[in-house]
């Protein structure tokens, strides 16, 4: 008999199918067993009638505890009351591995316990939904950038120097070459790739050794970083805006059941359309100070500041032209006033903070070298990076979008840790 995944039940209504999966939950009512079965693609109810199956099938259902693995056969029926909208009228049931005392029961558990058992917590309906949405976000991101003519070029995980700041690096002994560092960003290498391919992106893990305990930080996270040659700040942000809108649309189209599981207010996501409002850094400072913030001009925004700014809009907002002094060494100064940089952050609505950061890069070798010295960075480590400005330099711009932050916002959940299968935080590296 053909094995059918639960996610494909819609195409097999009225057919008898074979399902391979695990027992998520069960209840019994005299001569009926109601099994909630999951197979990795979704959850479905399987109804076992004592009179409709062989005795050994009934006994197998009776003996299985939560998370026992199983095979069942049965007819797919449409039932809007059932999980996922379908149920299976069971004709045969076999246990593959019977288990009892699964640690994570339907009752409430503390976060510390759940994180310690993350390898098992992943099986829950909520975690399943979040990671399915993450998959949709990643696929939508790749599809959009590919369709825009960007080439994926991978960048190294080991780097010889800092990209963003020397205090947030993970150092790694590297043979006779001294200390290497886990990458904070693929951007610098991506600038070299853009000079070869015109429009590129890298997509991979990045690392920040920040001793941060906020709900918006992980020490290891995934970031997509497009970089465009012959481009300015506005070009990069136009691409970022299109990307965000495309990703949200894809999730709304393909992950309705998962959003329902998370009880996400999709009306908020349906508001995400172009154009995004733009807010100058100076006006953002005035806005947050009018709401009681003590943040002064020349400072970066804290999480509360970002929330206040975002609450003024029903869609992501672009905050642009941060002071040059608080941005990375490679950021191009604003030609109209070099106190500001050609930089921008995109803040998600509903208090989810920054999801995109980017800007226009310096195109002058002399200016870049001066900034490297100002920041006390090792010139030798950046010799290749300066070369990009010595041989065919052009205006170029790009951005980074953090996948976990985007997934957290789209799912409407509280903490980034649930958007990664095995999150790495300040106090957790197990399991």
C-alpha positions in Angstrom: 0.0 0.0 0.0 1.2 3.5 -0.8 2.7 5.5 2.1 1.0 8.9 2.2 2.2 11.9 4.3 -0.4 13.6 6.5 0.3 16.9 4.6 -0.9 15.2 1.4 -4.2 13.9 2.8 -6.2 16.4 0.8 -5.3 14.5 -2.4 -6.2 11.1 -1.0 -9.7 11.6 0.5 -11.6 8.3 0.2 -8.5 6.2 -0.3 -6.9 3.7 2.0 -3.4 4.8 2.8 -0.4 3.7 4.9 0.8 6.2 7.5 4.2 5.9 9.3 4.7 8.1 12.3 4.5 8.6 16.1 1.7 8.7 18.6 1.4 12.4 19.8 -1.5 11.9 22.1 -4.5 9.6 22.6 -7.8 9.2 24.4 -10.1 6.2 24.6 -13.9 6.0 24.8 -15.1 2.5 25.4 -14.8 0.8 22.0 -13.1 3.7 20.3 -9.5 4.9 20.4 -8.7 8.5 19.2 -5.1 8.7 18.3 -3.4 12.0 17.4 -0.6 10.9 15.0 2.2 12.9 13.6 4.5 12.0 10.8 6.8 15.0 10.5 4.6 16.7 7.8 1.6 17.3 10.1 -0.8 16.0 12.7 -4.0 14.0 12.1 -6.6 12.1 14.1 -6.8 8.4 13.6 -10.0 6.7 14.9 -9.7 3.0 15.9 -13.0 1.2 16.3 -12.7 -2.1 18.2 -15.1 -3.8 15.9 -13.4 -2.6 12.8 -9.8 -3.8 13.3 -8.1 -7.1 14.2 -7.7 -7.8 17.9 -3.9 -7.3 17.7 -4.4 -3.8 16.2 -6.7 -2.8 19.1 -4.2 -4.2 21.6 -1.4 -2.3 19.9 -3.2 1.0 20.2 -4.0 0.2 23.8 -0.4 -0.5 24.7 1.2 2.5 23.1 2.3 5.5 25.1 3.1 9.0 24.0 5.7 9.1 21.2 5.5 5.4 20.4 6.4 4.8 16.7 3.8 3.1 14.6 2.4 2.2 11.2 -1.3 2.3 10.5 -3.6 1.7 7.5 -6.9 3.4 7.0 -9.3 5.4 4.9 -8.8 9.2 4.7 -11.9 11.2 5.5 -12.5 15.0 5.5 -13.5 16.3 8.9 -13.3 20.0 9.6 -13.4 19.3 13.4 -10.3 17.1 13.3 -6.7 18.5 13.6 -5.7 19.5 10.1 -9.2 19.0 8.7 -8.8 15.2 8.0 -9.0 12.0 10.0 -8.2 8.4 9.3 -10.7 5.5 9.8 -8.2 2.9 10.9 -8.2 -0.6 9.4 -4.9 -1.8 10.7 -2.3 -0.7 13.4 1.1 -1.9 14.2 3.6 -0.6 16.9 7.2 -0.2 15.7 8.5 0.8 19.1 6.4 1.1 22.3 7.5 3.7 24.7 6.1 5.2 28.0 7.0 8.0 30.4 7.8 10.5 27.7 9.3 13.5 29.6 7.3 16.2 27.9 3.7 15.7 28.7 0.7 17.9 27.7 1.0 19.7 31.1 2.9 23.0 31.5 6.7 22.8 31.8 9.3 25.4 32.7 11.5 26.9 30.0 14.7 25.5 31.6 13.3 22.0 31.5 12.1 22.3 27.9 15.5 23.7 26.8 17.3 20.8 28.5 15.0 18.5 26.6 15.1 20.5 23.3 15.8 17.3 21.3 12.4 16.0 22.4 10.6 19.4 22.7 11.0 19.7 18.9 8.3 17.1 18.5 5.6 19.3 20.0 2.9 20.8 17.7 4.1 24.4 18.5 7.7 23.8 17.8 6.9 21.8 14.7 4.8 24.8 13.4 7.6 27.3 14.1 10.3 25.3 12.3 7.9 24.7 9.3 7.4 28.5 9.1 11.2 28.9 9.3 11.6 26.6 6.3 9.1 28.7 4.4 11.0 31.9 5.2 14.3 30.4 4.1 12.8 29.1 0.8 11.0 32.3 0.1 14.2 34.3 0.7 16.2 32.1 -1.7 13.5 32.1 -4.3 13.1 35.9 -4.2 16.8 36.7 -4.4 17.4 34.1 -7.2 14.5 35.6 -9.1 16.0 39.1 -8.8 19.2 37.8 -10.5 21.4 37.5 -7.5 24.0 34.7 -7.3 24.5 32.7 -4.1 28.2 32.7 -3.2 29.2 31.2 0.1 31.5 33.1 2.4 34.0 31.7 5.0 33.1 30.8 8.6 36.8 31.3 9.7 38.0 34.9 9.3 41.3 36.6 10.2 39.7 39.8 11.6 36.6 41.4 12.9 33.8 42.7 10.7 31.7 44.6 13.2 33.5 44.9 16.5 36.5 43.3 18.2 34.8 42.7 21.5 32.1 40.3 20.2 34.3 37.7 18.5 34.8 34.0 19.2 38.5 33.2 18.8 39.7 29.8 17.5 43.3 28.6 17.4 44.2 28.2 13.7 47.3 26.0 13.2 50.4 28.2 12.8 48.4 31.2 11.6 47.5 32.3 15.2 43.9 33.1 16.1 41.0 32.9 13.6 37.5 34.1 14.4 34.1 32.8 13.8 32.4 35.1 11.3 30.2 37.9 12.5 29.0 38.5 8.9 29.9 37.5 5.4 29.6 41.0 4.1 33.2 41.9 3.6 33.8 38.8 1.5 30.5 39.4 -0.2 31.8 42.8 -1.5 34.5 40.9 -3.3 31.9 38.5 -4.7 29.8 41.5 -5.9 32.8 42.9 -7.8 33.0 39.5 -9.6 29.3 38.8 -10.1 27.5 42.1 -9.8 24.7 41.0 -7.6 25.2 38.3 -4.9 24.1 37.0 -1.6 25.5 34.7 1.0 23.4 32.7 3.5 24.8 31.0 6.5 25.5 31.0 10.2 27.1 34.0 11.9 28.4 34.3 15.5 28.4 37.1 18.1 30.1 36.7 21.4 27.8 39.3 23.1 27.0 38.6 26.7 23.4 39.4 26.0 20.4 37.8 27.7 17.6 39.5 25.8 14.9 37.7 23.9 16.3 39.1 20.6 19.8 37.7 20.8 21.5 34.3 20.1 25.2 33.6 19.9 24.7 31.7 16.7 22.2 32.7 14.1 21.6 32.6 10.4 21.7 35.6 8.2 21.1 36.3 4.5 23.3 39.1 3.1 22.7 40.5 -0.4 25.4 42.8 -1.9 24.9 44.9 -5.0 27.5 46.6 -7.2 26.7 49.9 -8.9 24.2 50.5 -6.1 23.4 53.0 -3.4 21.6 52.9 -0.1 18.1 53.3 -1.7 18.8 50.4 -4.1 19.6 48.0 -1.2 16.6 49.1 0.8 14.3 48.7 -2.2 15.5 45.1 -2.5 15.1 44.5 1.3 11.6 45.8 1.2 10.6 43.5 -1.7 12.2 40.6 0.1 10.3 41.2 3.4 7.0 41.5 1.6 7.6 38.4 -0.5 8.6 36.3 2.5 5.5 37.4 4.5 3.2 36.6 1.5 4.8 33.2 1.1 4.2 32.3 4.7 0.6 33.5 4.6 0.0 31.4 1.4 1.8 28.1 2.5 1.7 28.0 6.3 -1.9 28.7 7.2 -2.2 25.7 9.5 1.0 26.5 11.3 0.0 30.1 11.9 -3.3 28.8 13.2 -1.5 26.5 15.6 0.5 29.4 16.9 -2.8 31.5 17.2 -1.0 34.2 15.1 -3.1 37.3 14.3 -2.6 37.1 10.5 -4.4 40.4 10.0 -1.2 42.0 11.3 0.8 40.2 8.7 -1.6 41.0 5.9 -0.8 44.7 6.4 2.8 44.2 5.3 2.9 45.9 1.9 5.0 48.4 0.1 6.0 51.2 0.5 7.6 51.2 3.9 7.7 54.5 5.7 11.2 56.2 6.1 12.3 58.0 9.2 15.5 60.0 9.6 17.6 59.1 12.6 17.1 62.7 14.0 13.3 62.3 13.7 13.5 58.9 15.4 15.3 60.4 18.3 12.7 63.1 18.6 9.9 60.5 18.5 11.4 58.3 21.3 12.2 61.3 23.5 8.7 62.5 23.1 7.6 59.2 24.6 9.9 59.5 27.6 13.1 57.8 26.4 16.4 59.1 27.8 18.4 58.0 24.7 20.4 60.9 23.4 21.4 61.9 19.9 24.5 59.9 18.9 23.4 56.7 20.7 22.1 53.5 19.1 18.6 52.4 19.9 17.8 49.9 22.6 15.0 47.4 22.3 12.5 49.6 24.0 13.3 52.5 21.7 12.8 50.3 18.6 9.5 49.2 20.0 8.3 52.8 20.4 9.4 53.7 16.9 7.7 50.6 15.4 4.4 51.2 17.3 3.9 54.4 15.2 3.4 52.3 12.1 1.4 49.3 10.9 4.3 47.9 8.8 8.1 47.8 8.9 9.7 51.2 9.2 13.1 52.2 7.7 15.3 54.3 10.1 18.1 55.8 8.0 21.2 57.9 8.3 22.6 56.9 11.7 25.6 59.0 12.9 28.8 57.7 11.4 30.4 57.5 14.8 28.1 54.6 15.8 28.3 52.6 12.6 30.8 50.2 11.3 34.1 51.4 9.8 33.2 50.6 6.2 30.0 52.7 6.1 29.9 55.5 3.5 29.4 59.0 5.0 26.4 61.0 3.7 27.9 63.4 1.1 25.4 66.1 2.3 26.6 65.8 5.9 29.4 63.4 6.8 28.3 63.4 10.4 25.7 60.9 9.2 26.3 57.6 7.4 24.4 56.1 4.5 23.0 53.4 6.7 19.6 52.1 7.7 17.8 49.6 9.9 14.4 48.1 9.2 12.3 47.6 12.3 9.5 45.1 12.4 6.1 46.1 13.8 4.6 44.8 17.0 7.7 45.3 19.0 10.0 42.8 17.3 12.9 45.2 16.6 15.5 45.3 14.0 15.2 42.6 11.3 17.4 44.3 8.6 20.6 46.3 8.9 22.6 47.7 6.0 23.8 50.6 4.0 26.2 51.9 1.3 29.9 50.9 1.7 32.8 53.1 1.3 34.1 53.2 -2.3 37.4 55.2 -1.6 40.5 53.3 -0.7 42.0 56.3 1.1 38.9 57.0 3.2 38.5 53.3 4.1 42.2 53.1 5.2 41.7 56.2 7.4 38.7 54.6 9.0 40.6 51.4 9.7 43.2 53.4 11.5 40.6 55.3 13.4 39.1 52.1 14.7 42.5 50.6 15.6 42.0 47.7 13.3 45.0 45.7 11.9 45.7 47.2 8.4 47.4 44.0 7.2 44.3 41.9 7.9 42.2 44.2 5.6 44.7 44.6 2.8 42.6 42.5 0.5 39.5 44.5 1.4 41.2 47.8 0.6 42.3 46.2 -2.8 38.6 46.1 -3.8 38.7 49.9 -3.8 42.0 50.1 -5.7 41.0 47.9 -8.6 37.7 49.0 -10.2 35.9 50.5 -7.3 32.2 51.3 -7.7 29.4 52.4 -5.4 28.0 49.3 -3.7 25.5 48.6 -1.0 23.9 45.7 0.8 22.2 44.5 3.9 21.8 41.6 6.3 18.5 40.0 7.4 18.5 37.8 10.5 16.4 34.7 9.8 15.6 34.0 13.5 14.3 37.6 14.1 12.1 37.4 11.0 10.7 34.1 12.0 10.1 35.3 15.6 8.1 38.3 14.3 6.1 36.3 11.7 5.2 33.6 14.2 4.3 36.2 16.8 6.3 34.5 19.6 8.3 35.9 22.5 11.8 34.6 22.1 14.3 33.8 19.4 15.3 30.5 21.0 12.2 28.8 19.7 13.1 29.6 16.0 16.2 27.5 16.0 16.2 23.7 16.3 19.1 23.9 18.7 19.6 27.5 19.9 22.9 28.7 21.3 22.6 31.3 24.0 24.9 32.9 26.7 24.2 30.0 29.1 23.3 27.1 26.8 25.2 24.9 24.5 23.5 21.6 25.4 22.0 19.7 23.7 
